[in-house]
Amino acid sequence: MNADPTGRTGSTSASDGHGRMERLLSSPEVTRILRAPNPAVMAAVGRDGSPVTVATWYLWDGGPVLLNLDAGRARLRHLRADPRVS
């Protein structure tokens, strides 16, 4: 394991292409963040072909990511019409 500039272990650093160094998260840190209740931004394709973004909650416990897609929400209609999502 490499120590980052703060002396913590388990992380490495990488250049962002602009001469700055960014701290990369370790696998346990990524897992801890993804398992916490965090909002996410989901992008779908609208009826006119433009991107539609919306904040939503997700749940992840090591398997597939589950998104809050209540039946009455427009985001679900967009996905049924065009399943591309980011």
C-alpha positions in Angstrom: 0.0 0.0 0.0 1.1 3.5 -0.7 0.8 6.3 1.8 -0.9 9.4 0.6 0.5 12.9 1.5 -1.5 12.9 4.8 0.1 9.6 5.9 -2.9 7.4 5.4 -2.4 4.1 3.8 -4.5 2.2 1.2 -4.7 5.1 -1.2 -2.6 6.2 -4.2 -2.4 9.5 -6.0 -2.7 10.3 -9.7 -2.2 13.3 -11.8 -5.4 14.9 -13.2 -3.6 15.9 -16.3 -3.3 19.6 -15.2 -0.3 19.1 -12.9 -2.4 18.6 -9.8 -2.4 15.3 -7.8 -5.7 13.8 -6.8 -6.1 11.2 -4.1 -7.6 7.9 -5.3 -9.9 6.1 -3.0 -9.2 2.6 -1.8 -11.6 -0.2 -2.4 -12.8 -0.2 1.3 -13.4 3.6 1.1 -15.4 3.2 -2.2 -17.5 0.5 -0.6 -18.1 2.6 2.5 -19.3 5.5 0.4 -21.5 3.5 -1.9 -23.2 1.7 1.0 -24.0 5.0 2.7 -27.4 6.7 1.9 -26.2 9.1 -0.8 -28.1 11.0 -3.4 -27.2 10.3 -7.0 -28.0 12.1 -10.3 -29.6 9.9 -13.0 -29.7 11.0 -16.6 -32.2 9.5 -19.1 -33.3 10.5 -22.6 -36.4 12.7 -22.8 -39.2 12.5 -25.3 -37.5 15.0 -27.6 -34.1 13.2 -27.3 -32.6 15.7 -24.9 -31.0 14.5 -21.7 -33.2 14.7 -18.6 -31.3 14.7 -15.2 -32.9 14.2 -11.8 -31.6 13.7 -8.3 -32.6 10.4 -6.8 -31.6 8.0 -3.9 -30.0 4.7 -4.5 -29.3 1.6 -2.5 -26.3 -0.6 -3.0 -25.3 -3.6 -0.9 -22.6 -5.2 -3.1 -25.0 -6.3 -5.9 -27.0 -4.4 -8.5 -27.6 -0.7 -7.8 -31.3 0.0 -6.9 -32.7 3.3 -7.9 -35.9 5.0 -6.5 -38.2 4.7 -9.5 -41.7 5.3 -8.1 -44.4 4.3 -10.7 -45.7 7.9 -10.9 -42.4 9.5 -11.7 -41.5 10.9 -15.2 -38.0 9.3 -15.0 -39.7 5.8 -15.2 -41.7 6.9 -18.3 -38.5 8.1 -19.9 -36.7 4.8 -19.2 -39.6 2.8 -20.6 -39.5 4.8 -23.8 -35.7 4.7 -24.1 -33.7 2.5 -21.6 -30.5 4.4 -22.0 -29.4 5.8 -18.6 -26.3 7.2 -17.0 
